[in-house]
């Protein structure tokens, strides 16, 4: 069944990927009608999240953010398909870096790097970064159930020497790279909600106390990797601009969870400035009612 699904769906994805951008975003508008207007994909979750973190906003304001978010979500869907065939020059034009010299300087210092980001704006085309740096690129991801689509995603990322690794593979993979003498740069979308049995740190996120994922910080300290935040902003439809912000050059000089909290504050700042570009469909605040007594 997995192979059949791949055979049936892959040609559609490829056809979408070769559309010129004007038609691509027209198709995104068409998808919006189904995802938001007809099916209301996770609309209840989106509204609940927005009302929770923005209690001061009116129903009209919440609805405006919701509509803008679904438009952006549909853009991300078609942009992920576009990744299959988009040219390097187009990707560089549409996903720009303002200060890649931050990473080049860490490279000169022979430092491995962890890049942290939230589910904000777009992280889909970040792998074009590999054309600017010499580090071997990795991204920690959740493996897809369909092995054929999983291979496809890995193949797309590998176009620019960027490799997907699961959480279980991460430590050993990066240790092996370090032992080989190569520098590595590893991306984490790090604002997801951890499982309760792995919730080691709780803090306020958008005014709500929840468990905060600490995996990136713990890995940085274990392997002595510099930590950088990539602040990506949507500057136009299909255009993004990223600014790198160094959180820690030497992570073991920081107290436990201090790096994580700095990262969290950067994501909060993004959300407050333009909330429509955050991924409101995921249940980031689902554990808010399970706060341990010491954090109340």
N, C-alpha and C positions, 0 to 999 in steps of 0.2 A: 504493500500500500504506500509506503514511503517513496519508493521509486516512481510509482504511478503518479502520485501527487506532484513530484518534482517534474516529471515529463510533461504533465498537463499545465503546470503553472509557470515553469521556467520560460517558455517562449513568450508568454504575456509580459513577464518582467523585462525580458530583453527588448521587446517591441517598445515598451514604455521608455526604456533607457535610451533609445536612439531618437526619441522625439526632440525637436528643437525646444529650447527653454520656454518659448512663448506657448507652445502647445502643451508642454509638460505641466505648466502651472494652470493652464485651462483645464487639464485633466484633474489637477489637484482640486480645483473649484468644484468639479463634477463629483469627486469623491466626497467632498465636504457635505454635499447635499444628502448623501446616504449616511455617512458616519454621524453627522450632527442632527440633521433635520429629520431623517427617516428612522434610523436605528437608535440614535442617541447613545452611541458607544460610551459606556462608563460615565454617562452624564451625571448620574446620581453621585458618584465618587467625586467627580470634578467639582460639582456645586457644594458638596459637603466640605471638601478641602478648602475651597475659597472662602466659604462662610466662616469656617473655623479660624483661619489665619488673618482674615480681614473683617472682623466683626463690625468695624466702623464704616464699612462701605455699604451703600444702598443696594437694593435688589437690582436696580438699573445698572449700577456700576459692575456688579458681579456678573450680570448677563452679558455686558459688553466685553469684559475680560474673557468670559467663557467662549463667546463667538470668535474672538481673535485667537484664542488658544487653539480651537479646533481647526481654524484656517492654517495656523502654523503647523499643527500636528499633521495635517494632510500634506503640507509642503515637505515635511520631513520624510513622509512615506515615499513620495515620488523621488525625492533626492536620494534616498537610499537605493532605489532602483537605478537611478542615473549613475550611481557609483560603478555600475557594471561596465559602462562604456565611456564615461566622461574622460576627456583628454587631460593630460597633466597641465597644459597651459590654461585650460578653462578652470580647472580646480584651483590653481594658484591665483587666478583672477578673482574667483568667487570666495575663496577661503584664505584671507590674507593675515599675515602676522606682522604686528607693529614693531616688535622688539626681539626678534629671534636671537639677537646678540646675547641675551641673558643665558640662553642655552649654550651658545658658542663659548661663552666665558667659563661655564662649568665644564665644558669639554676640554678646554685648555688646562683646567685644574685636574683633569683625569677623574672626574666625578661621574658616577652613575646617578641617574635622575628618576624620580617618581613624579609624574604629572597628575595632579588631581583636578577633577572638575565635577560639577553637578549635572543633573539632568536638565540642562538649561540651554536654550537657543539651538545649537546643533553641535554634536561631536562626530557626526557621520563622516565628514571629510578631513578630520584632523590628521589622518595618516599621511597626507601630503607633506606633513612636517618632515618626514624622513628624507625629502629631497634637499633639506636645508642643513641637516646635521649628520654627523658620522656615527652617532650611537646606533646600535642595533635596536629596533623598535619592537615593543610588545604592548599588548592591551589585554587586560584581564576581563573576561567575559563569561556569560552563562551559556553553556553549550546548548545548541538547539536540539530538540527531540528528533527532528528529521536529519539523518546523517548526511543526506545529499545536499540539503540547503546549508547545513553546517560547513561542509566542504566548500560550497560556493562562497560563503561569507569569508572563509579563511583565504580563498584564492583571490578575492577582491582586495583584501587587506595586504596580501603578499606582493601586490603589484609594485609597492614602493618599500619593500624590505620591512614590512610591519607584520607581526605575527600575533595571532590570538592564542591565549593560554587560559586554561581554567584556573579557578582559585587553588585547587589541589596541586596543579602543576607549577604554580608561580614560584615558590621558594626554591625548589630544586632547579628549575630552569634558570633562574637568575644567578644562583650559585654556580652553575655550570658555565654560564657566560662570563662571570667574573673570573673564574678559574682559568678560562681560556685567554684572558687578557683583553677581551673586548669590552667596550663600554656599552651600557644598556640604558634605554629610556623607556619607562613603563607607564602606561596610562591607566588610571582608575576613575571610573564614574562612581564617586565615593559617597553620595548622599542617600543611598538606599537604606531601608530600615533593616537592621540585623535581626536574626532570630533571637528570641528572648533568652535562650540558653547560651547565647554568645554576646549578650548585651553587657559589656563591661563598663560602659560610660554612658551616663544620662545627662542631658543638658537641654536648655531651651532652644528650639528651632522654630523660628517665626512665632515666638511667644508661647509655644506649647512644649512641655517637657516630654521628651521622647528619647529612646536609646539612639546613640550616635555610632555609626560604623567606624571602627578604629583600625581596620586591617591595613590600610595604606601606611598609617603612622608606625604601626608595629613592625611592618616589613622594612620601612625606611631605617628604623633604629637597628634592627637585626643585621641588615646588610650595609649599613652606613651609606645610605643614598640621600642625596640632596632632594628637597621637596619643593616643587613649583606648582603654583595654581595657574590654570589657563582660563582667563576671563574672556569668554567668547560672547560677542554681541551681534545681533542681527541688524545690519545697517541698511538692508533693502531686501526685497524678495529674491532669495537665491544668493544673497551676499552676506558674508560673515567676516568679522574682524576680531582677531584674538590678541590679547596682551598678556604676557607672562609676568607673574608676580612671585618672586622668591619668598617662600615661607620659611625654609630652614636649609642652610648650606650644610650644617653639621647637626643632624637631628638629635643626637644623644646629648646635646647641650640643653635640650628643652625638657621641661617636666612632662610627665605622662599626660597625654590628651591635650596638651597645649597646642600642638600642631593641628590636631583635629578641630579644635575650637576656632583657630584662626581660619582654617578652610571653611568651616561652617559659616562664619561671619561674612566671608566673601560671597558665598552662595546666597545668603540672606540679602545682601546688598543688591545683587543682581535681581532677585525676585521683587524686591520693593520698588526698584526703578522701573522695571517692565515685566509685570507678573504674567503677561500672556505668553511668555516664552518658556515658562517652567512646565515640566511634565506633570500636570495635575491629575492624570489618569492613574498614577501609581499611589498606593495606599501608604504614603510616607508617615502618617500620624496614627496608624492603626493600633500602636501599643501605648497610646497616651493614657489609657485607663489602668495600665499595669505598672505604674511608677513605684519603685521600691520606696519604703517609708523614709529612708535616709536622704532621698532626693526631693521629698515633699516640702 
